[in-house]
Amino acid sequence: MKFIKFFIVIFISLITPIKADLNKNLINQFKEGGKLIFIRHAYAPGSGDPANFNLNDCSTQRNLSDEGRNQAKLIGEFFIKNKIEIDKVLSSEWCRCKETAKIAFKNFSTNNFLNSFYSLKYAENKDKQVKALNNYIKNFESKKNLILVTHYVLISEVLNYGPSSGEIVVSDKNLNIIDTIEINY
């Protein structure tokens, strides 16, 4: 048993500096600016939306839990602590995304190209949304970073990556993933 504990301690001591170096490299990437920072909304229990879903009524939607609100707060603190410059924050029109953006960043605006197309009700919007997002990204010029608070389905579609709730996925303008950061609640 002591032998196993010894290897666990050695393993942890070896990977911790590596992760710290990766984070330092990522922070340096942020400081260069011009990065796309996709954030899947913070933790909202369940999946999809209820049958009575109404975009204009948060009480009909799947919303952040207390854990999700704490996670959103931690996301905002990550950006403040690391002095990451932000050009603007855009959010999906879904309440769980807007609440994540509001708690984490205070100021944001919504854009429907970040909306979910998970349900059949919105699936037909997928191609139009992805095209609009790509056009927006193509025209985005800034020395700061762009935050996009959105959903699993959109991130999966454009980056070919399945993020966890509250996960930060950093890419360049060509939608090449640079790194990811999981913020646990």
VOPAGU-2260 file (C-alpha; in pm, 1 decimal, decimal comma):
REM VOPAGU-2260
SITE   aa  ch    i         X         Y         Z
SITE  MET   A    0       0,0       0,0       0,0
SITE  LYS   A    1     285,0     241,4      79,4
SITE  PHE   A    2     427,9     162,6    -262,1
SITE  ILE   A    3     105,1     269,3    -436,3
SITE  LYS   A    4      81,9     589,1    -229,3
SITE  PHE   A    5     441,0     667,2    -320,7
SITE  PHE   A    6     361,8     641,0    -693,3
SITE  ILE   A    7      47,8     852,4    -654,5
SITE  VAL   A    8     249,0    1127,5    -483,3
SITE  ILE   A    9     517,2    1109,9    -753,6
SITE  PHE   A   10     254,3    1117,7   -1030,3
SITE  ILE   A   11      73,4    1419,6    -882,5
SITE  SER   A   12     398,3    1607,1    -829,3
SITE  LEU   A   13     493,7    1544,1   -1191,9
SITE  ILE   A   14     164,7    1647,1   -1355,1
SITE  THR   A   15      94,6    1954,9   -1141,1
SITE  PRO   A   16     383,5    2161,7   -1287,1
SITE  ILE   A   17     285,5    2047,3   -1636,3
SITE  LYS   A   18     -72,9    2168,1   -1588,3
SITE  ALA   A   19      55,7    2494,2   -1438,4
SITE  ASP   A   20     278,0    2543,9   -1745,4
SITE  LEU   A   21     -16,0    2472,1   -1975,2
SITE  ASN   A   22    -227,9    2726,5   -1788,9
SITE  LYS   A   23      54,8    2981,4   -1809,0
SITE  ASN   A   24      80,9    2922,9   -2184,1
SITE  LEU   A   25    -294,5    2963,5   -2220,5
SITE  ILE   A   26    -293,4    3285,4   -2017,8
SITE  ASN   A   27     -19,5    3414,6   -2250,0
SITE  GLN   A   28    -241,2    3321,8   -2548,4
SITE  PHE   A   29    -525,1    3524,2   -2392,9
SITE  LYS   A   30    -293,0    3823,0   -2352,1
SITE  GLU   A   31    -220,2    3814,5   -2727,4
SITE  GLY   A   32    -593,8    3876,0   -2778,3
SITE  GLY   A   33    -814,1    3787,9   -3071,1
SITE  LYS   A   34    -916,3    3452,6   -2922,3
SITE  LEU   A   35   -1264,3    3304,7   -2935,2
SITE  ILE   A   36   -1369,0    3185,0   -2592,8
SITE  PHE   A   37   -1666,2    2951,5   -2611,9
SITE  ILE   A   38   -1829,7    2884,1   -2276,4
SITE  ARG   A   39   -2097,1    2621,5   -2234,6
SITE  HIS   A   40   -2354,3    2761,1   -1993,1
SITE  ALA   A   41   -2297,1    2676,4   -1628,6
SITE  TYR   A   42   -2460,0    2373,8   -1467,5
SITE  ALA   A   43   -2834,5    2346,7   -1531,6
SITE  PRO   A   44   -2962,3    2001,9   -1427,4
SITE  GLY   A   45   -3121,9    1784,3   -1693,6
SITE  SER   A   46   -3091,8    1800,6   -2070,8
SITE  GLY   A   47   -3282,4    1976,5   -2344,4
SITE  ASP   A   48   -3583,4    2187,1   -2255,0
SITE  PRO   A   49   -3932,2    2106,6   -2125,9
SITE  ALA   A   50   -4212,9    2050,3   -2376,3
SITE  ASN   A   51   -4370,0    2386,8   -2283,5
SITE  PHE   A   52   -4042,1    2573,3   -2350,4
SITE  ASN   A   53   -4087,8    2940,9   -2432,8
SITE  LEU   A   54   -3782,5    3148,1   -2521,3
SITE  ASN   A   55   -3935,1    3455,6   -2354,1
SITE  ASP   A   56   -4029,2    3284,0   -2027,5
SITE  CYS   A   57   -3746,7    3157,3   -1807,3
SITE  SER   A   58   -3991,6    2967,1   -1586,7
SITE  THR   A   59   -4052,3    2728,0   -1879,3
SITE  GLN   A   60   -3682,6    2660,6   -1936,8
SITE  ARG   A   61   -3410,9    2450,4   -1778,7
SITE  ASN   A   62   -3222,2    2695,9   -1559,9
SITE  LEU   A   63   -2903,3    2716,6   -1355,5
SITE  SER   A   64   -2902,0    2547,6   -1016,9
SITE  ASP   A   65   -2725,7    2701,2    -716,1
SITE  GLU   A   66   -2420,3    2498,9    -819,9
SITE  GLY   A   67   -2446,6    2647,3   -1168,8
SITE  ARG   A   68   -2467,5    3001,3   -1031,6
SITE  ASN   A   69   -2157,6    2935,0    -821,4
SITE  GLN   A   70   -1983,0    2792,3   -1127,3
SITE  ALA   A   71   -2070,5    3106,4   -1327,9
SITE  LYS   A   72   -1925,1    3319,5   -1047,8
SITE  LEU   A   73   -1603,6    3112,6   -1057,9
SITE  ILE   A   74   -1584,4    3156,0   -1435,7
SITE  GLY   A   75   -1595,6    3532,9   -1393,8
SITE  GLU   A   76   -1335,3    3519,2   -1117,5
SITE  PHE   A   77   -1102,9    3319,4   -1345,9
SITE  PHE   A   78   -1108,6    3601,1   -1603,9
SITE  ILE   A   79   -1058,9    3872,7   -1340,2
SITE  LYS   A   80    -779,3    3687,4   -1158,2
SITE  ASN   A   81    -590,3    3630,3   -1482,7
SITE  LYS   A   82    -654,4    3984,4   -1613,3
SITE  ILE   A   83    -792,1    3850,5   -1941,6
SITE  GLU   A   84    -903,6    4136,1   -2163,7
SITE  ILE   A   85   -1246,1    4093,8   -2317,0
SITE  ASP   A   86   -1375,6    4281,1   -2620,0
SITE  LYS   A   87   -1735,2    4173,0   -2570,6
SITE  VAL   A   88   -1951,6    3897,8   -2428,2
SITE  LEU   A   89   -2223,1    3747,4   -2647,2
SITE  SER   A   90   -2480,5    3502,2   -2516,1
SITE  SER   A   91   -2746,5    3271,4   -2648,6
SITE  GLU   A   92   -3100,1    3395,2   -2585,7
SITE  TRP   A   93   -3168,2    3094,5   -2356,3
SITE  CYS   A   94   -3204,2    3198,4   -1990,4
SITE  ARG   A   95   -2934,4    2960,3   -1861,8
SITE  CYS   A   96   -2680,7    3120,2   -2096,9
SITE  LYS   A   97   -2789,6    3475,6   -2016,2
SITE  GLU   A   98   -2769,7    3403,8   -1643,6
SITE  THR   A   99   -2421,4    3252,8   -1684,9
SITE  ALA   A  100   -2307,5    3561,7   -1878,3
SITE  LYS   A  101   -2465,6    3804,0   -1630,4
SITE  ILE   A  102   -2315,3    3639,3   -1321,4
SITE  ALA   A  103   -1971,0    3587,0   -1477,5
SITE  PHE   A  104   -1929,4    3908,1   -1675,2
SITE  LYS   A  105   -2213,7    4148,4   -1584,0
SITE  ASN   A  106   -2235,1    4312,8   -1929,9
SITE  PHE   A  107   -2335,7    4106,9   -2230,7
SITE  SER   A  108   -2563,9    4109,3   -2530,8
SITE  THR   A  109   -2753,8    3825,6   -2691,1
SITE  ASN   A  110   -2723,7    3692,2   -3041,8
SITE  ASN   A  111   -2947,1    3421,4   -3184,7
SITE  PHE   A  112   -2660,4    3253,6   -3372,6
SITE  LEU   A  113   -2554,5    3121,1   -3030,0
SITE  ASN   A  114   -2893,9    2963,4   -2956,9
SITE  SER   A  115   -2947,7    2592,7   -2911,6
SITE  PHE   A  116   -3078,5    2380,9   -3198,1
SITE  TYR   A  117   -3105,5    2065,1   -2987,4
SITE  SER   A  118   -3484,8    2037,1   -2996,7
SITE  LEU   A  119   -3680,4    1965,9   -3313,6
SITE  LYS   A  120   -3848,4    2304,3   -3271,5
SITE  TYR   A  121   -3513,9    2478,8   -3345,9
SITE  ALA   A  122   -3320,0    2213,8   -3542,1
SITE  GLU   A  123   -3399,8    2379,1   -3874,8
SITE  ASN   A  124   -3201,6    2688,2   -3761,6
SITE  LYS   A  125   -2868,9    2503,4   -3733,4
SITE  ASP   A  126   -2719,5    2579,8   -4076,1
SITE  LYS   A  127   -2834,1    2942,8   -4069,4
SITE  GLN   A  128   -2689,8    2993,6   -3718,7
SITE  VAL   A  129   -2355,7    2831,7   -3798,7
SITE  LYS   A  130   -2323,7    3044,5   -4114,4
SITE  ALA   A  131   -2407,0    3364,1   -3919,3
SITE  LEU   A  132   -2157,0    3272,4   -3646,2
SITE  ASN   A  133   -1884,8    3201,8   -3903,0
SITE  ASN   A  134   -1951,7    3538,3   -4070,5
SITE  TYR   A  135   -1934,3    3716,2   -3736,4
SITE  ILE   A  136   -1604,7    3545,5   -3650,0
SITE  LYS   A  137   -1460,8    3623,1   -3992,5
SITE  ASN   A  138   -1528,0    3994,0   -3934,4
SITE  PHE   A  139   -1416,4    3997,3   -3569,6
SITE  GLU   A  140   -1103,1    4209,3   -3534,2
SITE  SER   A  141    -982,8    4295,7   -3187,8
SITE  LYS   A  142    -675,6    4293,9   -2970,8
SITE  LYS   A  143    -902,4    4160,3   -2697,0
SITE  ASN   A  144   -1091,2    3830,8   -2672,4
SITE  LEU   A  145   -1448,0    3744,2   -2765,8
SITE  ILE   A  146   -1662,4    3548,3   -2517,6
SITE  LEU   A  147   -1941,9    3331,4   -2661,2
SITE  VAL   A  148   -2175,4    3182,4   -2397,1
SITE  THR   A  149   -2368,6    2906,2   -2566,9
SITE  HIS   A  150   -2475,3    2541,3   -2567,9
SITE  TYR   A  151   -2322,4    2196,9   -2604,6
SITE  VAL   A  152   -2476,8    2146,6   -2950,8
SITE  LEU   A  153   -2331,4    2463,3   -3100,0
SITE  ILE   A  154   -1982,4    2409,7   -2957,0
SITE  SER   A  155   -1993,3    2048,4   -3070,4
SITE  GLU   A  156   -2100,7    2151,8   -3419,8
SITE  VAL   A  157   -1843,0    2425,1   -3481,0
SITE  LEU   A  158   -1545,7    2290,0   -3283,8
SITE  ASN   A  159   -1615,7    1915,8   -3295,9
SITE  TYR   A  160   -1574,6    1906,1   -2917,9
SITE  GLY   A  161   -1821,6    1808,9   -2644,4
SITE  PRO   A  162   -1783,5    2048,5   -2348,7
SITE  SER   A  163   -1898,3    1994,1   -1991,3
SITE  SER   A  164   -2125,5    2244,9   -1820,9
SITE  GLY   A  165   -1932,9    2565,6   -1758,6
SITE  GLU   A  166   -1632,8    2447,7   -1959,1
SITE  ILE   A  167   -1427,1    2711,8   -2140,3
SITE  VAL   A  168   -1308,6    2617,5   -2489,7
SITE  VAL   A  169   -1053,0    2853,3   -2642,4
SITE  SER   A  170   -1000,7    2865,2   -3017,6
SITE  ASP   A  171    -843,9    3081,2   -3282,4
SITE  LYS   A  172   -1046,7    3247,9   -3559,1
SITE  ASN   A  173   -1005,5    2935,9   -3773,7
SITE  LEU   A  174   -1189,8    2741,3   -3502,4
SITE  ASN   A  175    -881,4    2541,6   -3408,1
SITE  ILE   A  176    -900,2    2454,5   -3038,9
SITE  ILE   A  177    -610,4    2596,0   -2840,6
SITE  ASP   A  178    -706,9    2458,4   -2499,5
SITE  THR   A  179    -995,8    2394,5   -2262,7
SITE  ILE   A  180   -1051,8    2480,0   -1898,7
SITE  GLU   A  181   -1302,2    2310,3   -1672,7
SITE  ILE   A  182   -1438,3    2528,2   -1394,7
SITE  ASN   A  183   -1588,4    2306,0   -1126,1
SITE  TYR   A  184   -1861,1    2430,0    -898,2
